[in-house]
Amino acid sequence: MAWLGFVTLIIIYWCIFISATSGRWGWTVICIWLMPIFAMTITYESGLEINGLMVLICIVMFLVCRRSLLDVKMWNTKLRKRHSIVFGMLYAILFAMFLYSFAEAQIQGYMLNVQGWKSDRWNIWTMLLTLAPMLAVNWVFAQMVFTTIERIYCKKKELTLLSCQFYIASESGVEKGIGKGYFLEGIQNGITYHFRMTRRTFYMLQKEPILNLKTKIGLFGGQYITELDSSQFLKRVRRIDRRDAKIGIIGCIFFTALGIWLFWFKI
């Protein structure tokens, strides 16, 4: 159990670190699936019942959501065809697993039972207030799983963008707002293409007026860029990579020491 908690802590750290260095907050969000497992390992005592199904659901869903983020340097999911029924069914199934995992963690005593499951403190208003943020977060999970399904099979396509413009803004295009990130706008055959990108990709490409991209088009029409291997691009972010690597190693050492203290000395 100590090893499970230690590995979970390190994975959570690396996800948060990748989120900070890439500008993709999704890496932090997927850590929510690991919270019941981490809470279980922290509070575990001899004789405490372990819910294997909860652990399995959390691990599998973490890996599935992680797959939607892995290796994607630029993406455009707004071009995806609408599949409202499929997405709705996916959302409902994910929410059932999400709610079950956290409910079981509270019932088994791994986490504070704020929702009052199987207790005298159960209250309809408390339940509604705590379910509201879960419904919102589950929307993000559903989008991630939808992307994972879409990336199962992709068609390759060459895309040459002219008059490329790079900017940092929110999803709506304003400089300040929710969903702030790194964006690219380019033109091909009179059609304007928009891509969102990671922080590292932004600094790799921001000086390029013309880009030749190898695009992967998913099952539902989303576009993904996973290859940017030019030595010139890599040279531009060498200093950033070195700085991030130093910070990452220092942070990893700290959290390794914290994990050893938590799971082998304190408990």
Buried (B, 14 or more C-beta within 10 A) or exposed (E): BBEBBBBBBBBBBBBBBBBBBBBBBBBBBBBBBBBBBBBBBBBBEEEEEEBEEBBEBBBEBBEBBBBBBEEBBBBBBEEBEEBEEEBEEBBEEBBEBBBBBBBBBBBBBBBEBEBBBEEEEEEEEEBEEEBEEBEEBBBBBBBBBBBBBBBEEBEEEEBEBEEBEBEEBBEEEEEEEEEBBBBBBBBBEEEEBEBBBBBBBBBBBBEBEEBEBEBBBBBBBBBBBBEBEEEEBEEBBEEBEEEBEEEBEEBBEEBBEBBBEBBEEEB
